[in-house]
């Protein structure tokens, strides 16, 4: 009797659910922490990174929903994730413009401290999702988000040091703008990645 492979599929789905569950928990926690400290510290970069965390938590929720479902459902989940990421990038860009016009006074110590904590959390997430980076489309989307998070965290830390060294708010605004661009690029990459699935 031939093996239908059902056990392998169930094991793969269970592994995906476990990984995505951890990613969701870490990003939801870091979103709340970064948003509160970003607002208190007056940092555009931290607020932008917190919103990126929120986007990731939402995307991981969507990917978690897609586990075990049809290829079409996974494609839709990835597409929704990409659109959400693009929408978030536009919100971050609006916040950068607002702070540029109205002014801001970012606190570099908080930026560096929370940035380092977020970096540690996202490196852990990246290691968790790494084994799925060549997997199905909803998991590849999650890999893109996690990779972008690490880059954004390094930007926040760099912005904190530059604000401290120069006494200027411009590094915070510039890094906030760069984070928004990274988020936008990630959303576009996800939409492009799921397009061939749609066409097949």
Backbone bond lengths (Angstrom), bond angles and torsions (degrees), N, CA, C in turn:
res aa  C-N    CA-C-N  psi(-1)  N-CA   C-N-CA  omega(-1)  CA-C   N-CA-C  phi
1 X - - - 1.467 - - 1.520 109.37 -
2 X 1.303 116.31 130.64 1.462 119.59 -177.72 1.510 110.83 -77.24
3 X 1.294 114.53 147.32 1.458 121.03 179.45 1.529 108.87 -82.00
4 X 1.338 116.82 123.60 1.462 120.14 -178.59 1.524 112.73 -73.79
5 X 1.330 116.41 -13.03 1.465 119.58 -179.44 1.511 113.61 78.71
6 X 1.344 117.00 10.98 1.476 120.49 -177.77 1.525 111.43 -62.16
7 X 1.341 115.46 -36.82 1.463 118.80 179.71 1.511 111.93 -64.08
8 X 1.336 116.27 -40.01 1.462 120.46 178.89 1.522 110.93 -64.59
9 X 1.350 116.07 -41.21 1.467 120.36 179.37 1.520 110.41 -63.58
10 X 1.328 117.06 -44.16 1.465 120.49 179.69 1.520 111.23 -63.31
11 X 1.334 116.34 -40.12 1.465 120.28 179.25 1.528 110.51 -65.49
12 X 1.345 115.88 -41.48 1.466 119.83 179.22 1.530 110.61 -64.40
13 X 1.331 116.67 -42.42 1.457 120.38 178.63 1.526 111.68 -63.72
14 X 1.328 115.91 -40.37 1.461 120.09 178.78 1.528 111.02 -64.03
15 X 1.332 116.08 -40.09 1.466 120.19 178.65 1.526 110.77 -65.28
16 X 1.340 116.16 -40.64 1.467 119.89 178.10 1.524 110.70 -63.28
17 X 1.339 116.88 -45.12 1.465 120.52 -179.50 1.527 111.31 -61.45
18 X 1.318 116.79 -42.53 1.461 120.41 -179.42 1.526 110.94 -63.62
19 X 1.333 116.15 -46.46 1.462 120.64 179.86 1.524 111.16 -61.95
20 X 1.330 116.35 -48.54 1.463 120.46 -178.39 1.530 111.75 -66.04
21 X 1.315 116.88 -32.90 1.467 120.09 177.04 1.523 111.76 -62.81
22 X 1.324 115.95 -44.03 1.470 120.17 177.02 1.527 111.03 -64.92
23 X 1.323 116.89 -43.76 1.463 120.42 179.63 1.525 110.98 -61.38
24 X 1.318 116.75 -41.53 1.463 121.40 179.51 1.527 110.55 -62.76
25 X 1.322 117.07 -45.84 1.463 120.90 -178.12 1.530 111.66 -63.32
26 X 1.328 116.84 -45.63 1.465 120.73 -178.22 1.528 110.87 -64.60
27 X 1.322 116.85 -44.71 1.463 119.77 -177.42 1.521 112.74 -70.58
28 X 1.315 117.95 -35.26 1.463 120.60 176.76 1.529 110.50 -64.43
29 X 1.331 116.47 -42.69 1.462 120.74 178.48 1.523 111.19 -64.44
30 X 1.332 116.89 -45.11 1.459 120.28 -177.70 1.525 111.45 -70.80
31 X 1.330 118.11 -30.43 1.461 120.37 174.97 1.522 110.36 -59.26
32 X 1.336 116.62 -49.48 1.462 120.46 -178.65 1.528 110.94 -62.87
33 X 1.327 116.86 -43.87 1.461 121.03 -178.10 1.523 111.39 -65.73
34 X 1.328 117.21 -46.48 1.465 120.42 -178.07 1.525 112.40 -69.31
35 X 1.330 117.32 -36.23 1.457 119.53 -179.62 1.524 110.73 -65.04
36 X 1.326 116.41 -46.91 1.472 120.33 -179.38 1.523 110.85 -63.23
37 X 1.332 116.58 -48.99 1.463 119.42 -178.71 1.524 111.11 -69.15
38 X 1.337 117.85 -34.67 1.463 120.79 177.97 1.515 111.64 -62.76
39 X 1.333 116.94 -41.50 1.462 120.85 178.27 1.522 110.87 -68.76
40 X 1.326 116.80 -42.20 1.461 120.60 179.46 1.529 111.45 -66.60
41 X 1.340 116.07 -37.29 1.466 120.65 -178.24 1.526 112.26 -85.39
42 X 1.320 117.87 -6.95 1.463 120.74 -179.33 1.509 113.53 65.22
43 X 1.340 116.55 33.37 1.461 120.75 -174.63 1.525 111.98 -104.92
44 X 1.327 115.76 118.63 1.463 120.85 174.75 1.525 110.92 -63.36
45 X 1.333 116.37 -40.95 1.464 120.59 -177.93 1.522 111.15 -62.53
46 X 1.346 117.64 -42.99 1.456 120.79 179.54 1.522 111.45 -67.51
47 X 1.331 117.17 -42.27 1.463 120.28 178.42 1.526 109.75 -63.08
48 X 1.333 116.54 -43.12 1.469 120.28 178.00 1.519 110.91 -60.35
49 X 1.328 116.47 -42.67 1.452 120.00 -179.15 1.524 111.04 -68.64
50 X 1.341 117.35 -34.82 1.462 120.45 177.90 1.522 110.47 -65.18
51 X 1.335 116.88 -40.38 1.455 120.27 178.05 1.521 111.05 -67.51
52 X 1.335 116.17 -31.93 1.457 119.90 174.15 1.527 109.78 -64.38
53 X 1.338 116.16 -40.18 1.472 120.45 176.36 1.530 110.70 -61.85
54 X 1.335 115.94 -41.28 1.466 120.28 179.19 1.527 110.04 -62.71
55 X 1.328 116.19 -42.96 1.463 120.35 177.70 1.519 110.53 -60.29
56 X 1.322 115.52 -43.05 1.460 119.83 -179.66 1.526 111.23 -63.21
57 X 1.338 116.08 -44.64 1.468 119.60 178.99 1.525 110.36 -58.90
58 X 1.331 116.10 -40.43 1.464 120.22 178.22 1.521 111.07 -65.91
59 X 1.326 115.65 -43.09 1.463 120.35 179.72 1.526 111.37 -63.89
60 X 1.326 116.67 -41.50 1.459 119.29 178.62 1.528 110.77 -65.23
61 X 1.340 117.03 -33.61 1.466 120.35 175.89 1.530 110.15 -64.10
62 X 1.336 115.74 -43.53 1.467 120.59 179.01 1.527 110.44 -64.12
63 X 1.338 115.97 -43.59 1.469 120.08 179.20 1.528 110.85 -64.25
64 X 1.339 116.11 -37.42 1.467 120.66 178.64 1.525 110.15 -63.08
65 X 1.313 115.73 -39.91 1.469 120.70 176.52 1.532 111.01 -62.45
66 X 1.337 116.98 -35.08 1.464 121.15 -175.03 1.517 113.38 -77.24
67 X 1.326 118.22 -17.66 1.467 120.84 -176.95 1.534 109.91 -59.69
68 X 1.330 115.13 128.73 1.455 120.33 177.81 1.513 114.31 83.22
69 X 1.330 117.68 -2.22 1.458 120.58 -179.61 1.535 110.11 -95.02
70 X 1.308 116.07 -177.31 1.462 121.63 -174.48 1.530 110.73 -70.46
71 X 1.345 116.89 159.69 1.470 120.03 175.46 1.528 112.37 -55.65
72 X 1.326 116.71 -36.69 1.464 119.93 179.24 1.524 111.07 -64.68
73 X 1.334 116.67 -39.41 1.463 120.71 178.63 1.523 110.85 -66.44
74 X 1.322 116.29 -38.02 1.459 120.55 178.71 1.529 110.53 -68.15
75 X 1.339 115.29 -36.71 1.457 119.60 176.67 1.524 110.89 -64.30
76 X 1.338 116.10 -43.47 1.466 120.11 178.55 1.521 111.16 -63.91
77 X 1.334 116.60 -38.38 1.465 120.56 179.24 1.524 110.64 -63.51
78 X 1.331 116.23 -43.56 1.466 119.97 178.62 1.524 110.87 -64.86
79 X 1.346 116.49 -42.22 1.462 119.72 179.38 1.514 112.04 -62.89
80 X 1.339 116.92 -41.93 1.457 120.94 177.61 1.527 110.72 -63.34
81 X 1.328 116.02 -38.86 1.466 120.54 177.68 1.519 111.13 -61.43
82 X 1.335 116.08 -44.17 1.460 120.16 179.86 1.515 112.10 -63.23
83 X 1.332 116.57 -44.07 1.466 120.34 178.76 1.527 111.51 -63.61
84 X 1.320 116.36 -39.31 1.459 120.39 178.88 1.526 110.48 -63.86
85 X 1.322 115.66 -41.50 1.459 120.41 179.31 1.524 111.10 -62.73
86 X 1.314 117.19 -41.72 1.466 121.12 179.13 1.528 110.72 -64.75
87 X 1.336 116.59 -43.01 1.460 120.24 177.45 1.516 112.10 -60.49
88 X 1.326 116.48 -40.66 1.460 120.89 178.37 1.518 110.86 -63.85
89 X 1.329 117.35 -41.46 1.460 120.89 179.80 1.525 110.81 -58.68
90 X 1.317 116.55 -39.99 1.462 120.30 179.03 1.525 111.30 -66.19
91 X 1.334 117.42 -36.47 1.464 120.71 176.48 1.530 111.28 -64.95
92 X 1.328 116.12 -41.38 1.470 120.37 178.44 1.524 110.53 -63.77
93 X 1.325 116.58 -42.40 1.465 120.52 177.64 1.526 110.82 -59.57
94 X 1.332 116.78 -40.58 1.464 120.91 178.31 1.527 110.79 -63.64
95 X 1.337 117.02 -37.97 1.462 120.33 179.48 1.522 111.16 -68.51
96 X 1.334 117.02 -37.90 1.461 120.38 177.19 1.528 110.19 -61.69
97 X 1.320 116.58 -44.69 1.470 120.61 178.78 1.520 110.40 -63.05
98 X 1.327 116.82 -42.92 1.464 120.75 179.81 1.526 111.84 -60.00
99 X 1.325 115.80 -46.06 1.464 119.23 -178.74 1.527 111.36 -70.39
100 X 1.320 116.85 -31.14 1.467 119.71 177.43 1.530 110.32 -65.88
101 X 1.324 116.39 -40.69 1.462 121.24 -178.23 1.534 111.42 -76.05
102 X 1.329 116.85 -46.25 1.463 121.24 -174.49 1.524 113.10 -86.20
103 X 1.333 116.46 -18.45 1.465 120.26 -179.18 1.518 112.41 95.28
104 X 1.313 116.31 158.87 1.465 122.31 178.03 1.526 108.65 -158.98
105 X 1.338 115.26 161.73 1.463 120.87 -179.65 1.526 108.70 -138.76
106 X 1.341 116.86 75.69 1.464 120.65 -174.49 1.524 112.84 -65.80
107 X 1.343 115.44 145.15 1.466 122.61 179.32 1.533 108.81 -99.59
108 X 1.340 117.80 107.81 1.471 120.72 -172.54 1.523 114.63 -64.77
109 X 1.340 118.07 -32.66 1.464 119.86 -178.35 1.525 110.92 -62.40
110 X 1.333 115.81 -45.32 1.460 119.98 177.56 1.524 110.69 -64.74
111 X 1.322 116.38 -39.28 1.459 119.95 -179.26 1.519 111.69 -59.86
112 X 1.326 115.94 -46.94 1.465 120.13 -178.28 1.531 110.78 -69.29
113 X 1.335 116.79 -45.37 1.464 120.85 -177.04 1.521 112.41 -61.89
114 X 1.333 116.34 -51.33 1.464 119.92 -179.67 1.529 110.61 -69.99
115 X 1.336 116.58 -33.15 1.454 120.05 176.88 1.519 112.15 -61.64
116 X 1.329 116.30 -40.90 1.463 120.54 177.95 1.523 111.33 -65.90
117 X 1.333 116.40 -41.52 1.466 120.41 178.49 1.529 110.67 -63.42
118 X 1.341 115.96 -44.11 1.460 120.23 179.02 1.527 110.89 -65.09
119 X 1.330 116.88 -37.03 1.464 120.72 178.49 1.523 110.44 -61.92
120 X 1.333 117.04 -45.14 1.461 120.65 178.97 1.533 110.80 -60.51
121 X 1.338 116.16 -42.72 1.468 120.45 179.89 1.526 110.83 -64.11
122 X 1.322 116.78 -42.28 1.460 119.55 -176.77 1.519 113.41 -75.68
123 X 1.323 117.73 -29.17 1.466 119.57 174.00 1.531 108.82 -65.35
124 X 1.334 115.97 -40.44 1.469 119.70 176.59 1.529 110.63 -61.52
125 X 1.340 116.47 -41.81 1.466 120.82 177.95 1.525 111.05 -63.84
126 X 1.321 115.95 -40.85 1.461 120.58 -179.23 1.524 110.90 -62.72
127 X 1.321 116.42 -39.89 1.464 120.54 178.14 1.527 111.11 -66.15
128 X 1.338 115.90 -36.08 1.469 119.96 179.67 1.525 111.80 -66.80
129 X 1.325 116.68 -41.59 1.464 121.04 -173.82 1.532 112.37 -88.09
130 X 1.335 117.06 -11.04 1.476 120.84 -174.04 1.524 112.80 -55.80
131 X 1.323 117.41 -39.08 1.469 119.63 -176.68 1.528 112.34 -71.12
132 X 1.339 116.61 -11.33 1.470 120.49 179.81 1.525 112.40 -105.71
133 X 1.341 117.77 5.91 1.465 119.96 -171.48 1.525 113.68 -67.38
134 X 1.333 117.69 -20.04 1.458 121.65 176.17 1.523 111.32 -106.63
135 X 1.335 115.90 16.77 1.459 120.45 -176.61 1.517 113.03 -86.06
136 X 1.339 115.73 -147.40 1.456 120.97 -177.74 1.522 110.86 -70.55
137 X 1.346 114.90 166.14 1.458 120.25 -169.20 1.526 112.69 -60.25
138 X 1.331 118.17 -37.43 1.462 119.63 -179.20 1.527 111.55 -69.26
139 X 1.334 117.03 -29.22 1.458 120.48 177.21 1.526 111.16 -79.40
140 X 1.329 117.21 -34.45 1.462 119.83 175.51 1.531 110.70 -64.28
141 X 1.327 115.99 -36.19 1.471 120.00 176.08 1.525 110.34 -62.00
142 X 1.317 116.96 -41.72 1.458 121.36 179.07 1.526 111.26 -64.30
143 X 1.328 116.82 -36.78 1.465 121.43 176.97 1.527 110.85 -63.03
144 X 1.337 116.44 -43.28 1.464 120.81 179.79 1.527 110.27 -61.17
145 X 1.326 116.87 -43.90 1.460 120.31 179.22 1.524 111.47 -61.36
146 X 1.329 116.74 -46.47 1.464 120.43 -177.65 1.527 111.68 -63.77
147 X 1.318 116.15 -40.09 1.470 120.40 179.36 1.523 110.52 -64.64
148 X 1.325 116.52 -43.26 1.457 120.42 179.13 1.526 112.08 -64.45
149 X 1.321 116.34 -33.04 1.464 120.15 179.06 1.518 111.98 -61.11
150 X 1.320 115.86 -43.84 1.469 119.93 -179.69 1.528 110.09 -61.44
151 X 1.332 116.30 -43.00 1.466 120.45 178.68 1.526 110.54 -62.27
152 X 1.337 116.36 -43.57 1.465 120.61 -179.81 1.520 111.62 -63.94
153 X 1.328 116.96 -39.69 1.468 120.17 178.62 1.521 111.89 -62.49
154 X 1.327 116.89 -42.12 1.460 120.32 177.16 1.525 110.46 -61.21
155 X 1.347 116.34 -36.25 1.454 120.43 177.48 1.514 112.35 -65.20
156 X 1.329 117.19 -41.69 1.473 121.14 178.79 1.525 110.37 -61.95
157 X 1.321 116.19 -44.23 1.473 120.49 179.75 1.528 109.97 -62.62
158 X 1.328 116.78 -45.08 1.465 120.46 178.41 1.521 110.85 -61.71
159 X 1.325 117.19 -40.15 1.461 120.87 179.25 1.527 110.84 -62.98
160 X 1.339 116.75 -40.60 1.460 120.22 178.69 1.516 111.92 -60.56
161 X 1.331 116.05 -45.25 1.467 119.58 178.30 1.526 111.51 -63.92
162 X 1.327 117.22 -41.09 1.462 120.54 -178.92 1.525 112.09 -68.33
163 X 1.329 116.97 -38.58 1.470 120.12 176.00 1.524 110.12 -62.13
164 X 1.334 116.15 -42.12 1.468 120.72 179.19 1.517 111.67 -65.08
165 X 1.330 117.53 -40.55 1.461 121.45 -176.65 1.525 113.02 -74.77
166 X 1.335 115.70 -36.93 1.465 118.95 -174.50 1.519 114.22 -98.81
167 X 1.335 116.35 -20.39 1.454 119.37 -175.86 1.516 112.96 71.79
168 X 1.319 116.68 13.88 1.464 122.21 -177.77 1.523 110.15 -109.47
169 X 1.335 116.88 147.64 1.461 121.40 176.14 1.525 112.33 -83.09
170 X 1.327 117.32 -10.36 1.462 120.75 -174.97 1.536 113.95 -59.78
171 X 1.349 119.28 -40.78 1.468 117.38 178.31 1.530 112.70 -58.56
172 X 1.330 116.53 -36.90 1.455 120.42 178.62 1.520 110.67 -64.02
173 X 1.323 116.76 -42.91 1.460 120.89 179.70 1.524 111.75 -67.43
174 X 1.330 115.64 -41.09 1.464 120.29 -179.33 1.530 110.30 -64.87
175 X 1.338 116.70 -45.46 1.470 119.37 179.15 1.519 110.47 -65.46
176 X 1.336 117.66 -37.68 1.456 120.15 175.03 1.518 111.54 -58.17
177 X 1.330 115.10 -40.35 1.462 121.09 178.03 1.525 110.88 -65.95
178 X 1.334 116.57 -41.63 1.463 120.99 179.38 1.526 111.01 -65.57
179 X 1.345 116.60 -41.58 1.468 120.23 177.43 1.524 110.11 -59.56
180 X 1.341 115.81 -42.69 1.463 119.86 178.16 1.530 110.65 -60.53
181 X 1.334 116.43 -40.62 1.467 120.34 179.16 1.525 111.11 -65.42
182 X 1.343 116.89 -38.68 1.465 121.31 178.49 1.526 110.24 -64.13
183 X 1.336 115.65 -43.57 1.465 120.41 178.91 1.530 110.26 -62.38
184 X 1.335 116.04 -43.75 1.465 120.77 179.40 1.524 111.17 -62.31
185 X 1.323 115.52 -45.34 1.474 120.30 179.91 1.531 110.69 -62.47
186 X 1.341 116.74 -39.66 1.463 120.01 178.47 1.518 111.79 -63.14
187 X 1.343 116.55 -41.72 1.457 120.03 178.44 1.516 112.29 -62.34
188 X 1.327 116.39 -42.84 1.462 120.93 178.69 1.527 110.89 -65.19
189 X 1.348 116.21 -39.93 1.470 120.27 179.31 1.523 111.29 -62.33
190 X 1.335 116.64 -38.30 1.467 120.65 179.80 1.528 110.37 -66.93
191 X 1.329 116.79 -43.16 1.465 120.02 178.88 1.528 110.86 -62.04
192 X 1.322 116.28 -39.66 1.472 120.06 178.49 1.515 110.80 -67.72
193 X 1.330 116.81 -36.08 1.462 121.25 -177.77 1.516 111.67 -67.68
194 X 1.340 117.05 -37.30 1.456 119.22 -177.35 1.527 113.18 -86.23
195 X 1.339 117.08 -10.52 1.469 120.71 -178.01 1.531 112.67 -60.19
196 X 1.376 120.01 -44.60 1.461 118.82 -179.69 1.526 113.09 -61.23
197 X 1.367 115.30 -32.40 1.462 118.61 178.24 1.509 109.97 -64.52
198 X 1.350 115.28 -38.51 1.456 121.22 -179.48 1.528 110.68 -66.12
199 X 1.339 114.96 -36.45 1.460 119.45 -175.76 1.526 112.96 -78.09
200 X 1.331 116.41 -19.68 1.458 119.51 -175.74 1.519 112.42 -76.65
